[in-house]
């Protein structure tokens, strides 16, 4: 494989990476995370009212996801990453200052809006900056470590939330959550951003080499390896669309939105990558909400539930760190990874014993790795000025599938229990794995 040399010193890549890791850690260092359902219940809300708040939260994410992605393609992505935690902090403050159903609903709307501002903008900024630095091949590794930093933030939150609540009650927990958001906004201001605003495509003079594209490897004989990520020609002779800089158009917000939607609608490789991200991320993302119920079903006491969940997050951490190794997986290897997710999810749940959570930890770790690789594949296939828009479309599709998974899980769990529902949802990974293998056996025509 022909590797491209970095055109700038490594410290520039390190600065981007460290800023990203700190941002991810602080964004998830929210002490309200493990306690907000308890806050709702203590305020007097019924289970039905709490469920309706979750629906509002999911709907807000779907509503704001794509418009904010198009906005990120028109204005500064760094600006949106600064605004996102501030918007979310306003929601947290509202919860503890005016605890009531209307305040909780508005808070979830703000939380959904803040998440939408990050989704798309963050991935697009990181990919574009790494591309400018000639280090786009590090994207999966950097993103995997960022996800791990977020997991560590969740773990620290679980450790600190109880003691802070005991000392200062919900006001102290809320204040700590708002402080973490403010720190995240301050860190976001340190993100480098050299993207040219939308306008006519600039020429690249001799002293300013054009942006690098991902290396392509073709072994002797002209046949490309079975690569998952687009650093090589795919089976059947299909070469992934090269990543282009985000400065090649003259588009308004509406034009950028239309361009992103058109790219997904008319380009099968991009559409397939969007769907892969949505399916892989949605299933285990939805199941995560039900792991406490599954833990209780194993017969452990309430005090042991956090320990079992900590085991799952340890698996997620390892999965994120394995991204560099995962980049070497071919299509069959990636299909096998999804098969591992399905088998470990179903097996760990159907064991109906605390020991089954070791298998679930393997499943969650493999699912995290699969999600990072799917995102890297998507970023490598997007072209033009609508990178954040297309990424947000994948986020919206994920949110829609998560809501569908909630509904399906509820029906199956009501009829047959949580363990069977876990196994049923895990079947989606088997379907995707078989689809990937079938595509290899029946490749499309060579363009």
BELLINRA-V51727 format. One record per residue. SS is DSSP state (hx for helix, st for strand, lp for the rest). OMEGA is omega in whole degrees, -180 to 180 (999 if undefined). Layout:
BEGIN
ss=SS omega=OMEGA
ss=SS omega=OMEGA
END
This chain:
BEGIN
ss=lp omega=-180
ss=lp omega=-179
ss=lp omega=178
ss=lp omega=179
ss=lp omega=177
ss=lp omega=-178
ss=lp omega=179
ss=lp omega=179
ss=lp omega=179
ss=hx omega=179
ss=hx omega=179
ss=hx omega=177
ss=hx omega=179
ss=hx omega=179
ss=hx omega=178
ss=hx omega=-177
ss=hx omega=-179
ss=hx omega=177
ss=hx omega=179
ss=hx omega=-179
ss=hx omega=179
ss=hx omega=179
ss=hx omega=180
ss=hx omega=-180
ss=hx omega=-177
ss=hx omega=180
ss=hx omega=180
ss=lp omega=177
ss=lp omega=-175
ss=lp omega=-174
ss=lp omega=176
ss=lp omega=-176
ss=lp omega=-177
ss=lp omega=-172
ss=lp omega=-171
ss=hx omega=177
ss=hx omega=177
ss=hx omega=176
ss=hx omega=179
ss=hx omega=-179
ss=hx omega=179
ss=hx omega=178
ss=lp omega=178
ss=lp omega=-180
ss=lp omega=176
ss=lp omega=178
ss=hx omega=178
ss=hx omega=178
ss=hx omega=179
ss=hx omega=178
ss=hx omega=179
ss=hx omega=176
ss=hx omega=178
ss=hx omega=177
ss=hx omega=177
ss=hx omega=179
ss=hx omega=-180
ss=hx omega=180
ss=hx omega=178
ss=hx omega=178
ss=hx omega=180
ss=hx omega=-176
ss=hx omega=-173
ss=hx omega=-169
ss=hx omega=-174
ss=hx omega=177
ss=hx omega=179
ss=hx omega=177
ss=hx omega=177
ss=hx omega=177
ss=hx omega=-180
ss=hx omega=178
ss=hx omega=-178
ss=hx omega=-179
ss=lp omega=180
ss=lp omega=176
ss=hx omega=177
ss=hx omega=178
ss=hx omega=-180
ss=hx omega=178
ss=hx omega=174
ss=hx omega=-177
ss=hx omega=-172
ss=hx omega=-180
ss=hx omega=177
ss=hx omega=177
ss=hx omega=180
ss=hx omega=179
ss=hx omega=178
ss=hx omega=178
ss=hx omega=179
ss=hx omega=180
ss=hx omega=179
ss=hx omega=-179
ss=hx omega=-174
ss=hx omega=179
ss=hx omega=-178
ss=lp omega=-175
ss=lp omega=-180
ss=lp omega=-178
ss=hx omega=179
ss=hx omega=180
ss=hx omega=178
ss=hx omega=180
ss=hx omega=179
ss=hx omega=178
ss=hx omega=178
ss=hx omega=175
ss=hx omega=179
ss=hx omega=178
ss=hx omega=178
ss=hx omega=178
ss=hx omega=179
ss=hx omega=177
ss=hx omega=179
ss=hx omega=179
ss=hx omega=180
ss=hx omega=-176
ss=lp omega=-178
ss=lp omega=-178
ss=hx omega=-177
ss=hx omega=-179
ss=hx omega=-179
ss=hx omega=180
ss=hx omega=-177
ss=hx omega=-180
ss=hx omega=-177
ss=hx omega=180
ss=hx omega=178
ss=hx omega=177
ss=hx omega=179
ss=hx omega=-178
ss=lp omega=-178
ss=lp omega=-177
ss=lp omega=-177
ss=hx omega=177
ss=hx omega=179
ss=hx omega=-172
ss=hx omega=-178
ss=hx omega=179
ss=hx omega=-179
ss=hx omega=-180
ss=hx omega=178
ss=hx omega=178
ss=hx omega=176
ss=hx omega=177
ss=hx omega=178
ss=hx omega=177
ss=hx omega=176
ss=hx omega=178
ss=hx omega=178
ss=hx omega=176
ss=hx omega=178
ss=hx omega=180
ss=hx omega=178
ss=hx omega=177
ss=hx omega=179
ss=hx omega=180
ss=hx omega=-172
ss=hx omega=-172
ss=hx omega=-178
ss=hx omega=179
ss=hx omega=179
ss=hx omega=177
ss=hx omega=-180
ss=hx omega=-177
ss=hx omega=-172
ss=hx omega=180
ss=hx omega=-178
ss=hx omega=176
ss=hx omega=179
ss=hx omega=178
ss=hx omega=179
ss=hx omega=-180
ss=hx omega=178
ss=hx omega=179
ss=hx omega=178
ss=hx omega=179
ss=hx omega=179
ss=hx omega=179
ss=hx omega=179
ss=hx omega=178
ss=hx omega=178
ss=hx omega=178
ss=hx omega=179
ss=hx omega=179
ss=hx omega=-179
ss=hx omega=180
ss=lp omega=180
ss=lp omega=178
ss=lp omega=172
ss=lp omega=176
ss=lp omega=-178
ss=lp omega=-179
ss=lp omega=177
ss=lp omega=178
ss=lp omega=-180
ss=lp omega=-180
ss=lp omega=180
ss=lp omega=-178
ss=lp omega=-180
ss=lp omega=173
ss=lp omega=-178
ss=lp omega=180
ss=lp omega=-175
ss=lp omega=-177
ss=lp omega=-180
ss=lp omega=-175
ss=lp omega=178
ss=lp omega=-179
ss=lp omega=-179
ss=lp omega=174
ss=lp omega=-178
ss=lp omega=-179
ss=lp omega=178
ss=lp omega=-179
ss=st omega=175
ss=lp omega=-178
ss=lp omega=-180
ss=lp omega=-179
ss=lp omega=176
ss=lp omega=-179
ss=lp omega=-176
ss=lp omega=177
ss=lp omega=-178
ss=lp omega=-174
ss=st omega=175
ss=lp omega=-179
ss=lp omega=-173
ss=lp omega=169
ss=lp omega=-180
ss=st omega=176
ss=st omega=-177
ss=lp omega=180
ss=hx omega=-180
ss=hx omega=177
ss=hx omega=-180
ss=lp omega=175
ss=st omega=178
ss=lp omega=180
ss=lp omega=-178
ss=lp omega=177
ss=lp omega=178
ss=lp omega=-179
ss=lp omega=-176
ss=lp omega=-178
ss=lp omega=-172
ss=lp omega=-180
ss=lp omega=178
ss=lp omega=-170
ss=lp omega=171
ss=lp omega=177
ss=hx omega=-179
ss=hx omega=178
ss=hx omega=178
ss=hx omega=178
ss=hx omega=180
ss=hx omega=-180
ss=hx omega=179
ss=hx omega=179
ss=hx omega=180
ss=hx omega=180
ss=hx omega=179
ss=hx omega=-175
ss=hx omega=-171
ss=hx omega=-177
ss=lp omega=-176
ss=hx omega=179
ss=hx omega=179
ss=hx omega=-180
ss=hx omega=179
ss=hx omega=180
ss=hx omega=177
ss=hx omega=-179
ss=hx omega=179
ss=hx omega=177
ss=hx omega=-176
ss=hx omega=-176
ss=hx omega=-177
ss=hx omega=-177
ss=hx omega=-171
ss=hx omega=-171
ss=hx omega=-178
ss=hx omega=175
ss=hx omega=177
ss=hx omega=-179
ss=hx omega=180
ss=hx omega=-179
ss=hx omega=-175
ss=hx omega=-179
ss=hx omega=176
ss=hx omega=179
ss=hx omega=178
ss=hx omega=179
ss=hx omega=179
ss=hx omega=-180
ss=hx omega=179
ss=lp omega=177
ss=lp omega=180
ss=lp omega=177
ss=lp omega=-177
ss=hx omega=-178
ss=hx omega=-180
ss=hx omega=-178
ss=hx omega=179
ss=hx omega=-180
ss=hx omega=178
ss=hx omega=179
ss=hx omega=177
ss=hx omega=177
ss=hx omega=178
ss=hx omega=-178
ss=hx omega=172
ss=hx omega=176
ss=hx omega=178
ss=hx omega=179
ss=hx omega=180
ss=hx omega=179
ss=hx omega=178
ss=hx omega=-179
ss=hx omega=-179
ss=lp omega=-177
ss=hx omega=179
ss=hx omega=178
ss=hx omega=-179
ss=hx omega=179
ss=lp omega=180
ss=lp omega=-180
ss=lp omega=172
ss=st omega=-179
ss=hx omega=179
ss=hx omega=178
ss=hx omega=179
ss=hx omega=176
ss=hx omega=178
ss=hx omega=178
ss=hx omega=177
ss=hx omega=176
ss=hx omega=177
ss=hx omega=177
ss=hx omega=-177
ss=hx omega=-177
ss=hx omega=-178
ss=hx omega=177
ss=hx omega=-178
ss=hx omega=-179
ss=hx omega=-180
ss=hx omega=-180
ss=hx omega=-175
ss=hx omega=175
ss=lp omega=179
ss=lp omega=180
ss=lp omega=179
ss=lp omega=179
ss=lp omega=178
ss=hx omega=180
ss=hx omega=173
ss=hx omega=176
ss=hx omega=178
ss=hx omega=177
ss=hx omega=176
ss=hx omega=-179
ss=hx omega=-179
ss=hx omega=177
ss=hx omega=178
ss=hx omega=179
ss=hx omega=176
ss=hx omega=178
ss=hx omega=180
ss=hx omega=180
ss=hx omega=179
ss=hx omega=-180
ss=hx omega=178
ss=hx omega=178
ss=hx omega=179
ss=hx omega=178
ss=hx omega=180
ss=hx omega=-178
ss=hx omega=-178
ss=hx omega=-178
ss=hx omega=-179
ss=lp omega=175
ss=lp omega=172
ss=lp omega=-171
ss=lp omega=-171
ss=lp omega=-176
ss=hx omega=-179
ss=hx omega=179
ss=hx omega=180
ss=hx omega=178
ss=hx omega=178
ss=hx omega=174
ss=hx omega=175
ss=hx omega=177
ss=hx omega=179
ss=hx omega=178
ss=hx omega=177
ss=hx omega=179
ss=hx omega=179
ss=hx omega=180
ss=hx omega=178
ss=hx omega=178
ss=hx omega=177
ss=hx omega=178
ss=hx omega=176
ss=hx omega=-178
ss=hx omega=-180
ss=hx omega=179
ss=hx omega=-179
ss=hx omega=-180
ss=hx omega=-178
ss=hx omega=-179
ss=hx omega=178
ss=hx omega=-177
ss=hx omega=-171
ss=hx omega=178
ss=lp omega=-175
ss=hx omega=-177
ss=hx omega=180
ss=hx omega=179
ss=hx omega=177
ss=hx omega=-178
ss=hx omega=-180
ss=hx omega=179
ss=hx omega=180
ss=hx omega=180
ss=hx omega=179
ss=hx omega=180
ss=hx omega=176
ss=hx omega=180
ss=hx omega=-179
ss=hx omega=179
ss=hx omega=179
ss=hx omega=178
ss=hx omega=178
ss=hx omega=179
ss=hx omega=179
ss=hx omega=179
ss=hx omega=178
ss=hx omega=-178
ss=hx omega=-177
ss=lp omega=-179
ss=lp omega=180
ss=lp omega=-180
ss=lp omega=178
ss=lp omega=-180
ss=lp omega=999
END
